[in-house]
Amino acid sequence: MNRVANVMDTAPKTAGWDGRTLHQMLDDSEAAFAKSGRCFGLDRLPLKEADPIRFEKIFSRLRGSLVNARETALNISASPIVKELGELCFCLYSPEGDSITLSTGILVHVHTMSEAIKYMLRNDYEDNPGINDGDIFVNNDPHIGNVHTADVQTLVPIYWEGEVVGWAGGVTHVMDIGSNTPGSNAVGPTTRYEDGLYLPCVKCGANDRLFQDHVKRCERAVRTPMYWSLDEKTRLAGCHMIRAAVQALIREEGIDSYKQFIREVLEDSRRSFVERVKQLLIPGRYEAPAFIDAQFADEARLPAETRKDILMHSPFTLSIGAAGRLDVDFEGAGKWGLHSFNCTPSAMAGALWVALTQTIMPNDKVNDGAHFATGLHCPRGSWVNPDTSTTAHGNAWYYLVPSFGGMFRSLGRAFYARGYVEEVIAGYGHDGNILQGGGIDHHGNESAVSNFEMSCIGGGAGTIRDGLDHASVMWNPEGDMGDVEAWEMVEPLLYLGRSVKTNSAGAGRRRGGSGYECMRMLWHTETYELQFVGDGAVFSYPGIFGGYPGSSGYRFALKNNDLEDVFARRAPYPTGDRHSDGRQATDLVRGDVVLDKRATDLPAPFRERDLYLSFMRGGPGVGDPLARIATDVAVDVREEVVSAEMAERTYGVVLEKSGGSVDEAATAARKKALREDRAAKAVPVRAWLAREREVRVMAKDFSAPVADMYRSSMKLSPAWAARYRAFWSLPDSYQV
Ligand code: MN
């Protein structure tokens, strides 16, 4: 008989170990870590030391069962975001909520679900509403543990003979969450009350069945109830598969070994992470800020007080200690705002975690051991840690993704300094454009769409290779653009073309991955609203070591056009926007042109046959473009990644007029001229700083969004203000 039964006469029934509540287990775990700096205070790892092969086998078996759960469960779902693109992830947690192992997929949520479980324990859910065998919980609240509201989590306790021995968690990105503008990355909410359906760690089922009232409530709250329901079944099926796999493992290995294993594996991973930091990185302080714009001044749909152009400020400092400690600091980040781009510390911790899995620990045991070895400072009151729970989070990724560009650039420098040149990556392209909107679709149904082609933007260059072309994204290393036909099934827009976006890749000795573009045409819908979501006025991912950023974006649409006539005449129609100036379309079709750098806007009406260009950004480069091998540039031109004009202007490579091979003599002359031009323009950094100080900083010659950005950071963080003043040698009284 288990221990719980023995103490039942004298104490209330608890599901924790040794007669403790789960809340007590969490407190004990945190106290042991605070005291010793080791998970659960573990000094030795007896299970691993006695039989390391068995230890590895248990881990591999658990990991295999999670991957299996994901691959099986996603076939239950009909949401293309989940099925085609794999926007789901499963994870196994300890009773205290620390991740043990995980499936492939959208890894950012491994840690956010951990926070959700801990929230339930800290708030004594064990007492009320109860945490029983067969119960089901759901969460999507970023202030509890999430990135944005469309990522919906299902959490199921795993029982063994009356005790909780773990949690299974599954997350899917749903197609719509019922916010005030349609789509799953809503840009429209300005407060929590416009964000849509909130499920803050809600008990939504018992005895392995969902409560009918929960099902009905959700179906009536979102625009895509069928997909919501299928996604929820996907998450639940996966969690139940994980639970069965864990119980089968316990039957074979014994409960004591299982309990010991889930303790040791966390401490083992923590130690391994520390060793890897010491081995791979040069200690020091690395700084890499990032910015992204949103131009809302003319958005009549927004409340008056939120109609302005804004610029996100993400100061980013990575500190690497000699003993393998890794700390990330966002001190100086500006104030949270009345927009849906706010993040929570849970979101930032999830992002830190997903960045680490792709850099420092891609081939070790991936779990929360790494979380125990890292520190994260999110200043209170800033957009990374709002001091109110009323903030909107519909599109938290919009700020989060650029801000973590600093992580990749900092790690890239630290890898390079240690000599691991092959590990360097300059980051990713911005994960836009998102084609997003809603209305009555081509099936006659109310619908909402968020196109996830943006999970395949250009990757960052490395020092020994170019970035991956249209292949990946920061938040899901297994990104997939999805089949055109799958998107045409759910979106009332046909594809007229999908092609490489010329000149989107950041230039460099190694260039960034290329982006791509899709020309879409509204089809069989009376009324549909669409928006653009991406960087426009500023780039959000600089290159490193002299590499250039990938191009920032723009919006292009051709509305109220004469395509019907073009088709009737069987005349050529536009398949893209090769020159990024609309010409390819406007040469063939007449209509009302939308063409500007306001690349994030609010949903606006589109009609049948209107054209919408969705341009996925390219990645940043590494090293001086003039050092790129000329024959590689010739290949880029042949593959339309780089135009012949840009080859000459940026790379200094001149191609033969016919055949496209390198004109050696002209190239040598062109590179010489470019270098002489650079030398003529160059000034010493000291002189540039002195001049910039006078004409820009002292004169306060900033655009309104830039001035707002500085004011916000200086007001919120005296420490950042002091650093800014010290950098520019400004008087203590200086204010923007
Ligand atoms: Mn999501």
Residues whose N, C-alpha, C, O or C-beta is under 5 A from the ligand:
A	BS01	MN	A150 D151 H173
